[in-house]
Amino acid sequence: QVRLVESGGGVMQAGESLRLFCVGTGVSGALFRISDMGWYRQAPGKQRELVATITSGGNGNYADFAKGRFTISRDNAKNTVYLQMNSLRPEDTAVYYCNLKSSTYDWWGQGTQVTVAS
């Protein structure tokens, strides 16, 4: 059974840093390597929005609010994608979701909660 398992969320203070993890279990290494990976977030009462994506080739793409503060990376040997978040703000409070997208599949994790106190 394929699962994307996010972890690393928590309660932080504004200005602190946090690293999120997403591990693909039940996903072949070959599929993970060719897939684009992404992080999205959903705040209470708002729609899910893109945070950052990384292509199979390692090219990152960021939402404007994430540029300069967040970094997405991947380790294909570990079927893992990371989101390094620096200079956290209260408006970053949301559930963060991991996404795997290939030509055939579009999988989502269950999310990890990030809360940033002012």
C-alpha positions in Angstrom: 0.0 0.0 0.0 1.4 3.4 -1.0 1.6 6.0 1.7 3.1 9.4 1.9 3.9 10.0 5.6 4.6 13.5 6.7 6.4 14.4 9.9 8.2 17.3 11.6 5.3 19.6 12.3 4.9 21.2 15.7 4.3 24.4 17.6 6.9 27.1 16.9 7.6 30.7 17.7 7.7 33.3 15.0 11.2 33.6 13.6 12.1 30.0 14.3 12.9 27.2 11.8 11.4 23.9 11.1 12.1 21.0 8.8 9.3 18.8 7.5 9.8 15.3 6.2 7.8 13.2 3.8 8.6 9.6 3.2 7.0 7.5 0.5 6.4 4.0 1.7 5.2 1.3 -0.6 6.6 3.4 -3.5 9.2 1.9 -5.7 12.4 3.9 -5.9 12.1 4.0 -9.6 8.7 5.7 -9.4 9.8 8.1 -6.7 12.8 9.2 -8.8 10.8 10.1 -11.8 8.0 11.8 -9.9 7.6 15.4 -9.1 7.2 16.1 -5.4 5.4 18.9 -3.7 4.4 20.5 -0.4 1.1 22.2 -0.1 -0.7 23.7 2.9 -4.2 24.4 4.1 -5.0 26.9 6.8 -8.3 26.9 8.6 -11.1 28.3 6.4 -8.8 28.5 3.4 -8.2 26.5 0.3 -5.2 24.3 -0.1 -2.3 26.1 -1.7 1.0 25.3 -3.2 4.1 25.9 -1.1 6.9 24.4 -3.2 7.5 21.7 -5.7 10.6 19.9 -6.9 10.9 18.1 -10.2 12.4 14.7 -10.7 15.5 16.6 -11.9 15.7 18.6 -8.7 14.4 21.9 -9.9 12.5 23.8 -7.2 9.5 26.0 -7.7 8.1 28.2 -4.9 5.1 30.2 -4.0 5.9 33.9 -3.5 5.5 33.7 0.2 8.0 30.8 0.4 10.7 32.4 -1.7 13.8 33.2 0.3 12.4 31.4 3.4 11.6 27.9 2.5 13.7 25.3 0.7 12.5 22.1 -0.8 14.8 19.2 -1.4 14.7 15.4 -2.0 16.7 12.3 -1.3 15.7 9.7 -3.9 17.7 7.0 -2.1 15.5 7.5 0.9 12.2 8.1 -1.0 12.1 11.3 1.0 11.3 15.0 0.3 12.0 17.8 2.8 10.8 21.3 3.4 13.1 23.5 5.3 11.2 26.5 6.7 13.0 29.4 8.1 11.8 32.7 9.6 8.4 31.2 10.3 5.5 33.6 10.6 2.1 33.2 12.3 0.5 33.1 8.8 2.5 30.0 8.0 0.2 28.1 10.4 -1.5 25.4 8.5 -1.6 21.7 7.8 1.2 20.8 5.4 0.6 18.1 2.9 3.1 16.1 0.7 2.2 15.3 -2.9 3.7 12.8 -5.4 2.8 13.4 -9.0 3.8 11.3 -11.9 2.2 10.7 -15.3 0.1 8.0 -13.8 -0.3 8.8 -10.1 -1.3 11.7 -7.9 -0.9 10.8 -4.2 -1.3 12.8 -1.0 -0.2 12.4 2.5 -2.4 12.9 5.6 -0.6 16.1 6.5 1.3 17.5 9.4 0.2 20.4 11.5 2.5 23.5 11.8 1.5 26.2 14.3 3.4 29.4 14.6 2.8 31.6 17.6 3.5 35.3 17.5 
